[in-house]
Amino acid sequence: MSSKILLKSGTNEVEILELYLDEGRGDKRKRWSFGLNVAKVKKIVKEVDLKNFSGRKDADIKKTTTGKIDSSNILVLGMFEFMGSVIPLIDLSGWLRMDRVRGENRMVLITEFNNVTSAFLVSGVNRIHRISWEELESLQGNMVKYAEGTIIGTVKLTDPNRILQVLDLEQALDDLSPANSDEALLDVAEVDEVFFKAVCADDSRSMRNLVTQALEKGGFSVDAFVNGKDLWDALLIFKEKAEQSGKPITDFLQLVVSDIEMPGMDGHAVTRRIKGDPILKDLTVFLFSSLITEELLHKGESVGADRQYSKPQIASLVAQAWEDANTMMESNR
């Protein structure tokens, strides 16, 4: 699925596909609106048009993995063919602990991120919304306790009035294949001492934890944040310390790792601000995302990102961060 609207780098805007899930029947029917970054959606098809769909057979299903997802998981409804590959159909309602999607006109969202192609069954789709990340509100109060790991934030829509809940599908895949994150960490070289300081931001709990654990294993002390706005506020504190001491910012902080899509301020906007600041511009900035396409690579380069990585490259990220931090500290001496 491709959008005809091109978003400039660092404009802090994103296109969100609105999907919905229905619960109940008749007068008791309730419709819930959810959002998903358009860039993660390859195609939208009707459930009835799936090719060579093989439904789940609980009696004889074997524990196998297809596309890095455990096909024996109860949330995998079956498998189907897409562009020469067999991919899993995931029950999105089940993952959200809602009643199973009903109806005759259900839709399937085929997604690709973190080098994994999968599909999610939904009741239907409405339209695409072009929004600023500032309009996406991070979870607050009790919502953090109950919704973190499924929802990254909410957007208030006005036509008609409703709340759009933006999904954390990275966490969904991690729940369906928890061994993948553990395997990614195994490739990270372990360091016994903490040598460097890093900050990171990611609205997905699974991705934030992966970056934090990988950097800590690689010799970094890490402060982690759930959105770009909180990350930027933290950077301003480091800037103040550098200004008051008369020392370079890199004496206090050696690395910034930022997701691209986040509430408040996206990674491209954060990077553009860093590289445009006379003091912060010397910081090393890595963009780390579940989705690194050719277009996103170009956008990252245009705002000044030093390097860009996706989840399967976490070991390379840490190795390069260590090398860059060593070089930086040597030059400060």
PyMOL commands that set and color helices and strands:
alter all, ss='L'
color gray80, all
select helices_A, chain A and resi 26-28+38-40+47-49+92-95+133-135+142-147+169-176+179-186+205-217+228-245+249-251+267-275+280-282+294-302+311-332
alter helices_A, ss='H'
color red, helices_A
select strands_A, chain A and resi 13-23+30-37+41-46+51-55+65-66+69-70+76-82+85-91+107-113+116-122+124-132+151-158+161-167+196-201+220-225+255-258+285-289+307-310
alter strands_A, ss='S'
color yellow, strands_A
deselect
rebuild
show_as cartoon
